[in-house]
Amino acid sequence: MAFVVAHWIGMPIQSLGQVNFRVSPGSITTVREDDYFHSRQVVSLGDTRHLEH
């Protein structure tokens, strides 16, 4: 997940040794890009609410 999130937000790959994005299997991560400014946002990381049914 670290590579996916880092790529999405434009984080240099060299910085990946400093971060860890831990998520559960089957979880959903939602990302969004602003249409006007083209800035990128991680809206939710590792959401598992859909598994609670």
Buried (B, 14 or more C-beta within 10 A) or exposed (E): EBEEBBEBEEBEEEEBEEEEBEBEEEBEBEBEEEEEEEEBEBEEBBBEEEEEE
